[in-house]
Amino acid sequence: MTSDVRRVFPSRGSIAAGKLTVFGLETIRERMGTRWDILSAQVDTLFEAAIRRFLQAGDVFFKTGELTFVLLFRDLSLQDAQLTCTAIAKDVCNRLYGEQTLAMAVRNLVGPVDREYLPAYKNIEFGIDEALERGGTETLICADNAPAPVMPPPPTARGRELSFTQLPRTRVPWSEDSLTFGYRPIWDCTLKAVLTYLCQPIPKSHLGVTATPGFCTASEDEERACLDRAVLAHAVKRISQMRVEGARVLLAVPLHFTTLARQRIWADFNKLYATISHDILRDVIFVILDLEGVPNIRLIQELPKLAAARHILCALDHNDRIGERFANTNVHAFGLEFPETGLNDAELNGCIKSLALDAEERGFQSFVLGIQSTSRALNAMAAGVRYLEGPAIHAPVADPRFAFVHGIEDLYAPRAAQG
């Protein structure tokens, strides 16, 4: 199967793909009991037959789970792939419509898959599936005249957990009203000033996570979106308060790419985003996370949703390269977090130099977060990195009201003396 999949990719290396999953099985399983195995086999056969009727020569499909199929279209545009997947889903739903299958629908996820990023995965089929889940456009198809299926609700506070990119073993339960915030000063080496603070959400029950925890994140897309909404809402409220007090700084707000890219999730997030005035958004800088494997076409499609904000910064993995992947995206800067483990100083310096050079050659700025030592800060500056953050630059603060001058000499000031 892997060889068949590889043959689908044309010389340009990017194809349209779709993922179709029968949705709403839980109640049917419970109702049918031991007869479920018979029905699921029938549905599987029906699904596969429908796919074969619609695929063209050179197209390929494979299964990734129970009643879940991924389709690769060698010659179709994204729009035509969407039409084909919708037709297949409609065909299956209409054939299944009846007393036993009323609750069934088909989740339809269509997006581009770029061959360039698949070698990062040991299993190419898994890489394709991940690319679709990360960057695909989602719709839900049901039978003609059937009631629209109920989508699962967003996760509740119970069972929700946060993690931190620099503390991979830490898991913290949370809810929107349990968050508090610290602010991590970001130093602009060119202007020799701190004008921006990165919002760091921390659950009140775990305030010990303060030093260099990295970005705060969650495992599920819906939960990440809940976190993104909570952080943006807090930042907007804080900016508004500072305006009243006569103070003004920029607040950097982390945002997962999946919140932008998943249609249903973005629609919910946009209910908040659309209410924010342009005047307030001028003081917001979005830091986009979770970009592994996202191709250029998806970035061009999704990042303009944030055009009203001041800047967009993209946080990369230390192995990532900008290349042509971020061309025509209007991104201001690219950067990374210093990984806590796994790389020695020579390897880290090599990553930073490559990042700064890659960014400069393509007209972008660069940043590095989580810098622990003065020597690493100086090395990053020497490489041409413009924005630096971490304990070696300035400790996190509880009140981000003030912009202030910050020079190289301040790197040698005792950390305790820096308020």
LINUR-V492301 format. One record per residue. N is the residue number from 1. RES is the residue in one small letter. OMEGA is omega in degrees with one decimal (none if undefined). NEAR is the number of other C-alpha atoms within 12 Angstrom. Layout:
n:res:omega:near
N:RES:OMEGA:NEAR
N:RES:OMEGA:NEAR
This chain:
n:res:omega:near
1:m:-178.7:14
2:t:179.3:19
3:s:176.7:12
4:d:179.5:18
5:v:-178.3:30
6:r:-178.4:30
7:r:-179.3:20
8:v:-174.5:31
9:f:177.0:30
10:p:-177.8:22
11:s:-179.2:14
12:r:170.2:13
13:g:-179.5:20
14:s:-179.5:32
15:i:172.5:38
16:a:-179.4:43
17:a:178.5:49
18:g:176.5:52
19:k:-178.4:48
20:l:-178.1:49
21:t:173.6:40
22:v:-172.2:37
23:f:176.2:32
24:g:-175.1:27
25:l:-168.9:29
26:e:-178.3:17
27:t:179.2:16
28:i:177.0:24
29:r:-178.0:21
30:e:-176.1:14
31:r:-174.2:16
32:m:178.0:18
33:g:-176.2:15
34:t:179.6:12
35:r:-178.9:15
36:w:-178.4:21
37:d:179.6:18
38:i:-178.8:14
39:l:-177.9:22
40:s:177.3:27
41:a:178.1:15
42:q:178.9:19
43:v:179.2:32
44:d:179.3:26
45:t:179.0:21
46:l:-180.0:24
47:f:-177.9:37
48:e:179.0:29
49:a:178.9:20
50:a:179.3:28
51:i:-178.2:35
52:r:-180.0:22
53:r:-173.7:18
54:f:-178.0:28
55:l:177.6:29
56:q:179.1:19
57:a:179.5:16
58:g:176.4:20
59:d:-176.4:31
60:v:171.2:33
61:f:176.2:37
62:f:-179.6:30
63:k:174.9:25
64:t:-179.9:21
65:g:-178.9:16
66:e:179.0:20
67:l:177.8:32
68:t:-177.7:30
69:f:172.8:38
70:v:-177.4:42
71:l:177.9:45
72:l:-175.9:48
73:f:-173.3:40
74:r:-170.4:33
75:d:-175.3:25
76:l:169.9:30
77:s:177.6:21
78:l:-179.6:27
79:q:179.4:20
80:d:176.6:22
81:a:177.6:35
82:q:179.0:32
83:l:-179.6:25
84:t:179.4:34
85:c:177.4:45
86:t:178.5:34
87:a:178.1:27
88:i:-179.1:38
89:a:178.0:43
90:k:-179.7:33
91:d:-179.4:28
92:v:-177.7:38
93:c:-179.6:38
94:n:177.8:26
95:r:-178.7:26
96:l:-171.4:31
97:y:-179.4:24
98:g:-173.3:16
99:e:-175.2:13
100:q:-171.1:22
101:t:-176.5:34
102:l:-175.1:27
103:a:-176.7:29
104:m:170.7:39
105:a:179.5:39
106:v:174.1:42
107:r:-172.5:36
108:n:-176.3:38
109:l:-175.6:43
110:v:179.3:45
111:g:178.2:44
112:p:173.7:44
113:v:-176.9:47
114:d:-178.3:37
115:r:-176.0:31
116:e:-173.6:30
117:y:-178.2:27
118:l:179.0:28
119:p:177.9:16
120:a:-178.6:20
121:y:177.6:18
122:k:-179.7:12
123:n:-174.2:18
124:i:178.0:26
125:e:177.9:34
126:f:178.5:24
127:g:177.5:28
128:i:178.3:47
129:d:178.8:37
130:e:-179.9:32
131:a:178.9:41
132:l:-179.9:37
133:e:-177.4:36
134:r:-170.1:37
135:g:-177.1:42
136:g:174.2:41
137:t:-170.0:38
138:e:169.0:30
139:t:179.4:31
140:l:-174.8:32
141:i:174.3:37
142:c:-177.5:36
143:a:175.0:28
144:d:178.1:20
145:n:177.2:14
146:a:177.3:21
147:p:179.1:17
148:a:179.6:20
149:p:-179.8:24
150:v:177.8:17
151:m:179.0:20
152:p:-179.3:12
153:p:175.5:13
154:p:-176.4:21
155:p:177.3:23
156:t:-178.5:16
157:a:-179.4:20
158:r:177.0:13
159:g:179.1:17
160:r:179.6:27
161:e:172.8:30
162:l:171.7:38
163:s:-178.3:30
164:f:-173.4:30
165:t:179.0:30
166:q:176.7:26
167:l:-169.5:23
168:p:-179.2:20
169:r:-178.5:12
170:t:175.4:20
171:r:-173.0:25
172:v:174.7:31
173:p:-176.1:25
174:w:166.8:32
175:s:-176.2:28
176:e:-177.2:31
177:d:179.2:20
178:s:-176.4:22
179:l:164.9:28
180:t:-173.7:26
181:f:165.8:35
182:g:-177.6:35
183:y:-176.0:38
184:r:-178.0:40
185:p:177.4:43
186:i:-175.0:42
187:w:172.6:42
188:d:-176.5:31
189:c:-178.0:33
190:t:-179.9:22
191:l:-177.9:18
192:k:-178.0:23
193:a:170.5:27
194:v:-180.0:34
195:l:-170.7:34
196:t:175.5:37
197:y:176.8:46
198:l:178.3:45
199:c:179.8:43
200:q:176.8:41
201:p:179.4:45
202:i:176.3:39
203:p:-178.9:32
204:k:-178.8:20
205:s:-174.6:18
206:h:-176.3:23
207:l:176.9:18
208:g:177.9:16
209:v:-175.2:29
210:t:-170.0:30
211:a:177.5:28
212:t:-174.4:33
213:p:-174.6:37
214:g:179.8:37
215:f:176.3:44
216:c:-175.2:43
217:t:178.5:42
218:a:-171.8:32
219:s:-175.9:25
220:e:-177.5:24
221:d:-178.9:31
222:e:-179.9:33
223:e:175.5:34
224:r:179.1:38
225:a:175.9:37
226:c:178.0:39
227:l:179.7:43
228:d:178.6:43
229:r:-178.6:32
230:a:-178.8:34
231:v:179.9:43
232:l:179.5:42
233:a:178.3:34
234:h:-178.0:31
235:a:-180.0:38
236:v:178.4:34
237:k:-178.4:21
238:r:178.2:33
239:i:179.5:37
240:s:178.3:27
241:q:-179.3:19
242:m:177.6:23
243:r:178.8:19
244:v:-177.7:12
245:e:-179.8:13
246:g:179.8:12
247:a:178.7:20
248:r:170.2:28
249:v:175.8:37
250:l:176.7:39
251:l:177.2:47
252:a:-173.6:43
253:v:176.2:45
254:p:-179.8:38
255:l:178.6:42
256:h:-179.3:44
257:f:-179.3:43
258:t:176.8:44
259:t:175.7:40
260:l:-164.6:41
261:a:-178.9:43
262:r:-169.8:33
263:q:-177.6:31
264:r:-179.2:26
265:i:178.8:32
266:w:-179.7:32
267:a:178.7:21
268:d:179.1:21
269:f:-176.5:35
270:n:175.7:25
271:k:174.7:15
272:l:-173.8:22
273:y:-176.0:31
274:a:-179.2:21
275:t:-175.0:16
276:i:-178.9:26
277:s:179.1:18
278:h:179.5:17
279:d:178.2:17
280:i:-178.5:30
281:l:177.4:32
282:r:177.8:25
283:d:178.9:35
284:v:172.4:43
285:i:178.5:37
286:f:175.5:43
287:v:-173.6:42
288:i:-179.3:38
289:l:167.4:36
290:d:-174.0:33
291:l:-177.1:38
292:e:175.0:35
293:g:-179.7:39
294:v:-176.6:44
295:p:-176.6:37
296:n:-175.5:28
297:i:179.5:28
298:r:177.4:38
299:l:178.7:34
300:i:-179.6:24
301:q:-167.6:27
302:e:-174.6:30
303:l:177.1:36
304:p:176.4:21
305:k:-177.2:26
306:l:-172.0:37
307:a:-177.6:24
308:a:-179.8:24
309:a:-175.1:33
310:r:-177.8:27
311:h:170.0:31
312:i:175.1:41
313:l:-179.9:40
314:c:179.4:45
315:a:-175.8:38
316:l:168.0:36
317:d:-176.1:27
318:h:177.6:30
319:n:-172.7:23
320:d:175.9:28
321:r:-177.1:30
322:i:177.7:39
323:g:177.3:22
324:e:-175.9:19
325:r:-176.2:29
326:f:177.9:34
327:a:175.0:21
328:n:-179.6:21
329:t:-178.3:31
330:n:175.2:29
331:v:-177.9:35
332:h:-173.7:32
333:a:175.6:36
334:f:179.2:47
335:g:-176.3:46
336:l:170.6:43
337:e:171.2:38
338:f:176.3:40
339:p:-177.4:32
340:e:-176.9:23
341:t:171.3:15
342:g:-179.3:12
343:l:174.8:15
344:n:-175.4:14
345:d:-179.4:22
346:a:178.9:13
347:e:178.4:18
348:l:179.0:30
349:n:177.4:29
350:g:177.4:20
351:c:-177.4:33
352:i:178.7:43
353:k:179.5:28
354:s:178.8:28
355:l:-176.4:39
356:a:-179.9:34
357:l:179.9:28
358:d:179.8:28
359:a:-177.6:35
360:e:-177.6:24
361:e:-177.1:17
362:r:173.4:25
363:g:179.2:22
364:f:167.0:32
365:q:179.1:33
366:s:179.0:43
367:f:175.2:44
368:v:-179.0:48
369:l:174.2:47
370:g:-178.1:39
371:i:-172.6:41
372:q:-173.9:29
373:s:179.4:23
374:t:-179.3:26
375:s:178.4:19
376:r:176.5:34
377:a:-180.0:38
378:l:177.8:29
379:n:179.3:25
380:a:177.5:40
381:m:-179.5:32
382:a:179.5:20
383:a:179.1:30
384:g:178.5:31
385:v:-175.7:38
386:r:-173.8:37
387:y:-177.9:42
388:l:178.3:52
389:e:175.8:46
390:g:-179.2:37
391:p:179.2:34
392:a:-179.7:36
393:i:-179.4:43
394:h:178.2:40
395:a:173.1:34
396:p:-179.1:33
397:v:177.8:27
398:a:-176.8:22
399:d:-175.5:25
400:p:-171.2:34
401:r:-165.8:27
402:f:162.8:26
403:a:-177.6:24
404:f:176.6:25
405:v:-178.8:20
406:h:-178.1:25
407:g:-179.7:21
408:i:-179.1:25
409:e:-179.8:15
410:d:176.1:25
411:l:-176.7:31
412:y:178.6:21
413:a:176.2:19
414:p:-177.7:16
415:r:-177.6:20
416:a:-177.6:13
417:a:-176.1:11
418:q:-174.6:19
419:g:none:16
